[in-house]
Amino acid sequence: MKKTTELSLLYAVFILFVSLLFVYFVKQGNWLQTDLHTLLPSQQEWADVQVLADQQQEKQLNSQIIALIGHTDKKQAFQLTDHIAQTWHSSKLFSHITDRIQPNLTELQQDIQLVAFATLPQTVREQLINDPKDYFQQYAEDIVNPFKRNNLLSLEQDWLGFGRFAQQTQQGNVQWHAENGMLTVNQDNMTWVLLRAELQQNDFINPSENLTALLTDNRQYLTQSDAQFKITGSALFAADAKQKAEKESTLMSVLGVSLTLLLLLIVFRTPRILWLFLPILIGMLSGVVATVWGFGQIHILTLVIGTSLVGVLIDFPLHWLAGSLFDRKWVSLLAMQKLRFTFFISLLVTLLGYGLLAFTHLPILQQTALFSAVSLITALLATQLFLPYLFYRYQPTTLLPERKTFNLIQKGLNTFANKRFNKGTLLIISLLVLGGGIKSSWHDDIRQWVSMPQSMLNEAKTIGELTGVDFGSQYFLLTAENEALLLEKDAKLSKQLAQRNITFKSLSQWISPLAEQEQLAEYLQHISADDYAVLNDIGVPTEKIQQNLTALSQHKPLTLSEALNTQLGQAWKMLYLGELAPNQVASIIKISQADSATMQALANNRDIFWQDKRTYLNQAFKEAKEQAAWLKIISFVIAGLLLWKVFETQTSIRILFIPCIAILGTIAIFGWIDLPIGLFSMFGLLLVSAIGIDYAVYMKTVHEEPSHKRITLTLAACTTLISFLLLAISSTPAVATFGISVSIGVIISLLTTLKLMR
């Protein structure tokens, strides 16, 4: 007794230290992680250059906000865009805002002269080589046509007419409005004005509520002005997911605790039942501190999943206190001593279920493993060291057998447990399980991890269709020792893609490799005066044409860096990644909706890599799920050895049979209700197996009336179901499937335990 008291005081000091540590972490700030990208597996199979390229692409994509403001009145559209841009500037949330482009005409003309020859379109180059006379005929028609002035260069600045093509827009469907410098898209009598911005680093890493509030105000203002507002950006999806996760975490915690408390008050009819939540509070607090200590931060999704522990953590104190409902001579300290062995076995098995998650490659599962393990250990210690003193000399006002309602429940449980299934019933159940297993689908998709509002997806799709901007994440990564070799590889791969009718965007679509520039310049020396004689007919001095053609042979080819550093090159800069490693430059070829397997065949994984983040992540999730399945098998083996060491062989097999049935039954039900079994479903099955063994061990080791144990077990299952059924209605698909899988598994575990552990 004295030793137990000393341990209780020592543990109280430890909890005080943990509480102070939690306060310290909160004051330090940045202890709660909301960035969804941190949940993803690391690219362990990727080369370093692939990881660097992916990080650069992610950073660029995550920081961008793209908006379209539409109105039937063009002037009104411009005015409204001005107003929205001003609110963005005033918010200080953005590091850069592009609402209009006002190029310096002199500098733009110089840029056109610099890049004109190197950026001739492929069709024009082929025309100059195969039919130069036709090229100059079209050029002459452009010169004399007063309605086709598409060249900012004068005739004296561009005798060969190459500057006409350098000015062609590189912004998809977007057009530059010369009067005010805004970028517009005109469609169906609607003028859309493009507004781009880059978020401050803190705001795209951890989206703030200020961004959501700003854009909500913008939308209200534009709606009142009869305008349409389309906006997209990764940060907006992240902000929405963060807001939902925070709300759900709070709501589920409050509802879970409230409903569990209500159930316990109905059963025990004493306010002292509130003390049962002390181990839960200590466990959750310790779990948070341990996770922050171990990982630097705890993810909001870990907390959402962690709320489900309320139903699991309360099982220990419930198993202990439930004895008081059947015995007026119940003594808290003696009751706890009787259950220590049961608690120890249950803790080991449950820790086994959670602990094996630490061997997966997913940060969210590793965090959950640490959080849950620490919570379970500290909660059980609090149950054993604190609760017996808090319930010293406690006696219930009425025993359960004295209540009519519970007598009916007990009678129903006894009837179910003692009634044997006939062979026909067992056959039907077996066929249903088999059929559901056959119908079950096993796949993961990154899109199932978070809930993406359909309205936001529709707006992103509309912006992509109107502007021609590709928001996809599929691309080829090309590396080379220098820019010249890089462009050659780009051009070669681009030709292969064009032959396959793949929609893509590459640097070689804009600028020719150095060798091709030299070859074209050399070929143009062979053009005869007859080819451009038509220019002489309209008064263009043919000697000027010849002089410029001759000058091309002495012209130094334009390098990629020189071209990208011009105003015209800004639209292509996102395809050039620069020097990712010493003596290694890189670029990308953006692909629109291609089959990943087909594209992978074009990569050599040495200097040309196929990057498809979603497919890669889905494959990583599949591998993690397979890993979890193996871990489940390992956990069964270890649990079997543990049980065999404690119990006889037949009992051990019977105990392990219960979680096996629960897992198979859950898989079958998922098949019948057409829910895919993903990584989080597998995670739920890991927990189900631990709960099933816990129930079986309790029924086997506790020396009470079987009917009393059935009531206790049903009560524990109800508190667990409250927590996991709340997760099942989460808006986050991954969390919901986790909650559904555990809820179904708990029900099957309870029914199977009642049936087999008579």
Residue pairs with C-beta under 8 A, 6 or more apart in sequence:
1 333
4 385
7 385
8 385
8 386
8 389
11 381
11 382
11 385
11 386
12 386
15 282
15 285
15 286
15 378
15 382
18 282
18 285
18 286
18 289
19 285
21 289
21 293
22 285
22 288
22 289
25 31
25 289
25 292
30 297
31 292
31 297
31 298
32 297
32 298
32 299
32 300
32 303
33 297
33 298
33 299
33 300
34 206
34 207
34 238
34 241
34 242
34 245
34 246
34 299
34 300
35 205
35 206
35 238
36 238
36 241
36 449
36 450
37 58
37 62
38 297
38 299
38 363
39 299
39 301
39 362
39 363
39 364
39 449
40 362
40 363
40 446
40 617
40 620
41 361
41 362
41 363
41 617
41 620
41 621
41 624
42 361
43 50
43 51
43 54
43 616
44 361
46 54
46 609
46 616
47 605
47 609
48 581
49 477
49 479
49 580
49 581
49 584
49 586
49 609
50 477
50 609
50 611
52 580
52 581
53 477
53 577
53 580
53 586
53 588
53 611
54 611
54 613
56 577
56 580
57 473
57 475
57 588
57 611
60 574
61 234
61 471
61 473
62 199
62 204
62 205
62 233
62 234
62 235
62 238
63 95
63 198
63 199
63 201
63 204
63 235
64 196
64 197
64 198
64 199
64 233
64 234
65 94
65 196
65 197
65 198
65 199
65 231
65 232
65 233
65 235
65 236
66 194
66 195
66 196
66 231
66 232
66 233
66 463
66 467
66 469
67 84
67 194
67 195
67 196
67 197
67 229
67 230
67 231
67 232
67 463
68 185
68 192
68 193
68 194
68 195
68 228
68 229
68 230
68 231
68 462
68 463
68 466
68 467
69 77
69 80
69 81
69 84
69 192
69 193
69 195
69 222
69 227
69 228
69 229
70 77
70 190
70 191
70 192
70 193
70 227
70 228
70 229
70 230
71 77
71 80
71 190
71 191
71 225
71 226
71 227
71 228
72 189
72 190
72 191
73 191
74 184
74 191
76 225
76 227
77 184
77 191
77 192
77 193
77 227
78 177
78 180
78 182
78 193
80 193
80 222
80 225
80 227
81 99
81 182
81 193
81 195
82 99
83 221
84 195
84 218
84 221
84 222
85 97
85 99
85 195
87 214
87 217
87 218
88 94
88 97
88 195
88 197
88 214
89 97
91 210
91 214
92 200
93 199
93 200
93 203
93 208
93 210
93 211
93 214
94 197
94 198
94 199
94 200
95 198
95 199
95 200
95 201
96 197
96 198
97 195
97 196
97 197
97 198
98 195
98 196
98 197
99 182
99 195
100 180
100 181
100 182
100 183
101 176
101 181
101 182
101 183
102 181
103 567
105 152
107 567
108 152
108 567
108 568
109 152
109 153
109 157
111 166
111 566
111 567
111 568
112 152
112 153
112 158
112 163
112 166
112 167
112 568
113 153
113 157
113 158
113 163
114 558
114 562
114 563
114 566
115 166
115 511
115 558
115 563
115 566
115 568
115 569
116 158
116 162
116 163
116 165
116 166
117 162
117 517
117 520
117 521
117 552
117 555
117 558
118 511
118 512
118 517
118 557
118 558
118 563
119 165
119 166
119 510
119 511
119 512
119 563
119 568
120 128
120 162
120 165
120 512
120 520
121 165
121 168
122 509
124 135
124 165
125 512
125 516
125 520
127 134
127 135
128 135
128 520
128 523
128 524
128 527
129 520
129 523
132 527
132 531
132 532
133 530
133 531
133 532
133 534
136 531
136 532
136 534
136 535
137 534
139 160
139 161
139 535
140 534
140 535
140 537
140 538
140 540
141 148
142 148
142 150
142 151
142 161
142 164
143 155
143 161
143 535
143 538
143 540
144 538
150 164
150 167
151 158
151 161
151 163
151 164
151 167
152 163
152 167
153 163
155 540
157 163
158 164
159 540
159 544
159 545
159 547
159 548
160 545
160 548
160 549
166 568
167 568
169 175
169 176
170 510
170 568
170 571
170 572
171 183
171 467
171 468
171 571
172 467
172 468
172 469
173 185
173 466
173 467
173 468
174 183
174 184
174 185
174 194
174 467
174 468
175 183
175 184
175 185
175 186
176 182
176 183
176 184
177 183
177 184
182 193
182 194
183 193
183 194
184 191
184 192
184 193
184 194
185 191
185 192
185 194
185 466
185 467
186 192
187 466
190 228
192 230
192 466
194 467
199 211
199 233
199 235
202 208
203 210
203 211
203 235
204 234
204 235
204 238
206 242
207 235
207 236
207 238
207 239
207 242
208 239
209 239
209 243
211 235
211 236
211 239
212 239
212 240
212 243
215 231
215 236
218 229
219 229
222 228
222 229
223 229
230 459
230 462
230 463
230 466
231 459
231 463
232 456
232 459
232 460
232 463
232 471
236 456
237 450
237 452
237 456
240 452
240 453
240 456
241 450
241 451
241 732
242 300
244 451
244 731
244 732
245 300
245 301
245 304
245 732
246 300
248 304
248 730
248 731
248 732
248 735
249 300
249 303
249 304
249 307
252 304
252 307
252 723
252 726
252 727
252 730
253 307
253 310
255 726
256 307
256 308
256 310
256 311
256 722
256 723
256 726
257 277
257 280
257 310
259 722
260 310
260 311
260 314
260 719
260 722
260 723
261 273
261 274
261 277
263 715
263 718
263 719
263 722
264 273
264 276
264 719
265 271
265 273
267 325
267 400
267 715
268 321
268 325
268 396
269 396
269 397
269 398
270 394
270 396
270 397
272 390
272 391
272 394
273 321
275 386
275 387
275 390
275 391
276 314
276 317
276 318
276 321
276 387
277 314
278 382
278 386
278 387
278 390
279 313
279 314
279 316
279 317
279 378
279 379
279 380
279 382
279 383
279 386
279 387
280 309
280 310
280 313
280 314
280 379
282 378
282 379
282 382
283 309
283 313
283 374
283 375
283 376
283 378
283 379
283 382
284 306
284 309
284 310
284 313
284 375
286 374
286 375
286 378
287 306
287 309
287 370
287 371
287 372
287 374
287 375
287 378
288 298
288 303
288 371
290 370
290 371
290 374
291 298
291 302
291 367
291 370
291 371
291 374
292 298
294 370
295 363
295 366
295 367
295 370
298 367
298 371
299 363
299 364
299 367
301 364
301 732
301 734
301 735
302 364
302 367
302 368
302 371
304 727
304 730
304 732
304 735
305 368
305 727
305 735
305 738
306 368
306 371
306 372
306 375
307 723
307 726
307 727
308 723
308 724
308 726
308 727
308 738
308 739
308 742
309 372
309 375
309 376
309 723
310 719
310 722
310 723
311 719
311 720
311 721
311 722
311 723
311 724
312 350
312 376
312 687
312 691
312 720
312 723
313 375
313 376
313 379
314 716
314 719
315 346
315 694
315 716
315 719
315 720
316 343
316 346
316 379
316 380
316 383
317 383
317 387
318 712
318 715
318 716
318 719
319 339
319 342
319 343
319 698
319 702
319 712
319 716
320 335
320 336
320 339
320 383
320 387
321 387
321 391
322 708
322 711
322 712
322 715
323 330
323 335
323 704
323 708
323 712
324 330
324 335
324 391
324 394
324 395
324 396
325 396
325 399
325 400
325 708
325 711
326 399
326 400
326 401
326 704
326 705
326 708
327 399
328 395
328 399
330 394
330 395
332 387
332 388
332 389
332 391
332 392
332 393
332 394
333 388
333 392
335 388
336 383
336 384
336 387
336 388
338 702
338 703
339 702
340 384
341 701
342 697
342 698
342 701
342 702
343 380
343 383
343 384
345 642
345 643
345 646
345 697
345 701
346 693
346 694
346 697
346 698
347 376
347 377
347 380
348 642
349 639
349 642
349 690
349 693
349 694
349 697
350 376
350 690
350 691
350 694
351 373
351 376
351 377
352 635
352 638
352 639
352 690
353 635
353 686
353 687
353 689
353 690
354 368
354 369
354 372
354 373
354 376
354 686
354 687
354 690
355 369
355 373
356 369
356 631
356 632
356 634
356 635
356 686
357 365
357 366
357 368
357 369
357 628
357 631
357 683
357 686
358 365
358 366
358 369
358 370
359 627
359 631
360 366
360 624
360 627
360 628
360 631
361 620
361 624
361 627
362 624
362 679
365 624
365 679
365 683
368 683
400 406
400 410
400 711
401 407
401 410
406 711
409 711
409 714
410 707
410 710
410 711
413 707
413 710
413 711
413 714
413 754
414 706
414 707
414 710
416 751
416 754
416 755
417 706
417 710
417 754
417 755
417 758
418 758
421 429
432 668
432 672
433 664
433 665
433 668
434 668
435 668
435 671
435 672
436 667
436 668
436 669
436 670
436 671
436 672
437 664
437 667
437 668
437 671
438 671
439 671
439 672
439 674
440 667
440 668
440 670
440 671
440 677
441 671
441 674
441 676
441 677
442 625
442 676
442 677
442 678
443 618
443 622
443 676
443 678
444 618
444 621
444 622
444 625
444 676
444 678
444 679
445 614
445 618
445 678
446 614
446 617
446 618
446 621
447 614
448 676
448 678
448 733
448 734
448 737
449 732
449 733
449 734
450 732
450 733
450 734
451 731
451 732
451 733
460 471
463 469
464 470
464 471
470 505
470 590
470 592
472 590
472 591
472 592
472 593
473 611
473 612
473 613
473 614
474 590
474 591
474 592
474 593
474 594
474 596
474 599
474 611
474 612
475 588
475 589
475 590
475 591
475 611
476 493
476 588
476 589
476 591
476 599
476 602
476 603
476 608
476 609
476 610
476 611
477 586
477 587
477 588
477 608
477 609
477 610
477 611
478 486
478 489
478 490
478 493
478 586
478 587
478 588
478 589
478 607
478 608
479 486
479 580
479 584
479 585
479 586
479 607
479 608
479 609
480 486
480 488
480 489
480 584
480 585
480 586
480 607
481 583
481 584
481 585
482 585
483 559
483 560
483 561
483 585
484 513
484 514
484 515
484 559
484 560
486 560
486 585
486 586
486 587
487 507
487 508
487 511
487 512
487 513
487 514
487 560
488 513
488 515
489 607
489 608
490 506
490 507
490 508
490 513
490 587
490 589
491 508
491 512
491 513
491 516
493 506
493 589
493 602
493 608
494 504
494 506
494 508
494 509
494 589
496 602
497 504
497 506
497 589
497 591
497 602
498 504
500 598
502 591
502 592
502 594
502 599
503 591
503 592
503 593
504 589
504 590
504 591
504 592
505 575
505 589
505 590
506 575
506 587
506 589
506 590
507 560
507 572
507 575
507 576
507 587
507 589
510 563
510 572
511 558
511 560
511 563
511 572
512 520
514 557
514 559
517 557
517 558
518 557
521 552
521 553
521 555
522 553
524 549
524 552
524 553
525 549
525 550
525 552
525 553
527 549
529 542
529 546
532 542
532 545
533 542
535 542
535 545
536 542
560 576
563 569
563 572
564 570
564 572
564 573
564 576
575 587
575 588
575 589
575 590
576 587
577 585
577 586
577 587
577 588
578 585
578 586
579 585
579 586
580 586
588 611
591 599
596 610
596 612
596 615
599 610
599 612
600 610
602 608
602 610
603 609
603 610
621 678
621 679
624 679
625 678
625 679
625 682
628 679
628 682
628 683
628 686
629 682
631 686
632 663
632 682
632 685
632 686
632 689
635 686
635 689
636 656
636 659
636 660
636 689
639 656
639 689
639 693
640 652
640 656
643 651
643 652
643 655
643 656
643 693
643 697
644 652
647 655
647 700
651 700
654 696
654 756
654 757
655 693
655 696
655 697
655 700
655 757
656 693
657 752
657 756
658 692
658 693
658 695
658 696
658 749
658 752
658 753
658 756
658 757
659 688
659 689
659 690
659 691
659 692
659 693
659 749
661 692
661 748
661 752
662 688
662 689
662 692
662 745
662 746
662 748
662 749
662 752
663 685
663 688
663 689
663 745
665 744
665 745
665 748
666 684
666 685
666 688
666 741
666 744
666 745
666 748
667 677
667 685
669 744
670 676
670 677
670 681
670 740
670 741
670 744
675 681
675 737
675 740
676 737
677 741
678 734
678 737
679 734
680 734
680 735
680 737
680 738
680 741
681 737
681 738
681 740
681 741
683 738
684 737
684 738
684 739
684 740
684 741
684 742
684 745
685 741
685 745
687 742
687 745
688 741
688 742
688 745
688 746
688 749
691 720
691 742
691 745
691 746
691 749
692 745
692 749
692 752
692 753
695 713
695 716
695 717
695 749
695 750
695 753
695 757
696 753
696 756
696 757
698 709
698 712
698 713
699 706
699 709
699 713
699 753
699 757
700 757
702 709
704 712
706 758
710 754
713 750
713 753
713 754
714 750
717 746
717 747
717 749
717 750
720 742
720 746
721 743
721 746
721 747
724 739
724 742
724 743
724 746
725 739
725 743
726 739
727 735
727 736
727 738
727 739
727 742
728 736
728 739
728 740
728 743
729 736
729 739
730 736
730 739
